[in-house]
Amino acid sequence: MKGSSNSLRLKSNASELNKVEKLIEALADKYYLKDSYFANMMVALTEAFNNALVHGNNNDSSKEILIDFRFTGQEMVFTITDQGNGFAFNEFMCNSHHFENKRGLLLIKTVSDKVEFFDMGRQVSIHFNLASVSQNTAQNRMSALNQTDNVMEKQSNEKQNR
């Protein structure tokens, strides 16, 4: 189904996460996604939703989170928009300080093909190139994800031992 799109308007509430999960499950069924790619999308979108909820909208239930999806035939693009103040994403991504605050963005970058920020950081587009999906690609992403988790765990342990 080339050229397909969909939108999901969510309340700024953690209970809305199940709607994000249902969206990904429905897309996986519709487009016959392999389990490994399904898992990558699930990680990226749940992290993006949580970032929008906590860091963007500051858990303000009067604000919304919008998730737009489009499929071009070769890639799936998810755009997550919050109603927060935005953030200096270029500085944030380049700055090695506050590593623990970057966990979600690092996971998103690790499991997707491309991440773009718009509207002063209030909007993130996450790209998955379906043409590039192979068992090798999926294994490399899972390996990188595990390495990221190991580094974060090591830094957390070092911080606790200080």
N, C-alpha and C positions, 0 to 999 in steps of 0.2 A: 504494500500500500504506500506507494511513493507520494510524498507531499502531504502526509497526514499530520494533524496537529491537535492539541488538546490543552485546556487550561484547568487549573485547580485553585480555587480561592479558599484559603484556610484562615481560621482564627489563630491568634497568637496564643496557643494553648498546647501543651505537650500531648494532650489527648488526640490532637489532630494528626500526629505522626502515623497512626494506623492508616490514614487516607493516602499518605505518601507511599507507604508500603503496598497498599492495594493497587495504586496506580502502576507501580513497577511490576507487580505480579501480573496485572492485566496486559501490560506491554510485552512482558516476557512470553506470555501465552500467544498474544496476537502475532508477534514477530519471530516466534520460535527461537528465543535466545537460549544459548547454552547456560548451564548453571553458573559457570565461572563469570560470565559477563553479567548475568543477573545479579550475582553477589557484588560485583564492582559497582553497578548502578545503585544497588541498595545502600552500600556504604557511602557513596558520594552524595546521594540525595538525602539520606537521613542526617548526615553531617551538615549539609547545606541548610536543611530545615532547622536543625538545632542552632546553628550559627545565626540564622535569621531571627529565630525566636529569642535567644538569650542575648546575643551581642547587638543585633540590629534593633529589634523591637523592645528590648529590655523586659521581656515577659509581660508587656503591656497588652492586656486582653482587648483593649479597644482598637488595636492595630491588627493588620492582616498581613499574610504572607501569600504571595502569588507564585504559583509554579506553572510555567508554560513549557509545553513539550512540542517539538516538531521533528518529523522524520523526513529526511530529504531523499531517501533511497540508499544513501551510503553512510549517513551518520544520523545519530539521535542527539538532539540538543535539548537540554533542560535549562531553563532560565528561572532562577529563584530571585524574587524581589521582596525586600522588606520595606517598612516605612520608618526606618531609623534615620540617624544622622549621617550614616556612612562612616568610612574610615579611610585612612591613608594606606591603601592596600599595597602600593609600590614600596613604601617604607617598611611596612609590616612584613612583606614577603622577603625583603632583602636584609632585614635586621636580624642578626643571630640571637639577640637578647629576647627574653620572654618566650623561649622555645615551647614551654608548656601551653602557652596561649595560642599556639599555631597548630595544634594537633589536628583539628578538623580540616583546616586548609591543606595541610600536608597530606592527609589521607585522601582528600578529594583530588589533589594533583597527582598522587601516586596511582590511583585506580582509573583515571580518565585519560583521554588523549589530549585534551586542551581545556584550559580554564581561562576565562576572560572576566574582567570586572568592568562595570559601567556605572553611570550615575553616582559618582563619588563613592563607590563601594557598596551601594545599596542593592546592587544587582550583580549576580554572578551567573555566567553561562558555562555549563559543563558539557563538553563534547565527547561523544563516543563514536569513533569511526568503525562502523560494523564491517567495512571491507578489510580492516586490518586485524580482525579478531581471528585468532588461531589459538590452538592449545599452547603453543610456545609463548605467545603474547600474554595470555591469561596467567601462565605459570610465572613469567617474569614479573607481572604486576603483583601477584600474591607474595612472591619472594621479597619484592621491594616493600610491600606493606608490612610483612613480618619484620624486616630490618628496621623500619621506622618505629614499630612498636617496641622492639628490643632497645633501640637508642633512647626512646622516651622513658622506658622502664628503668634503664641504667641511670639516666639523669635524675629521675625521681628518687631512686635509692641513694644516690650520692647526696642529693639535697637533704634527705632525711638523716643521713649519717653526719651531717655537719653540725 
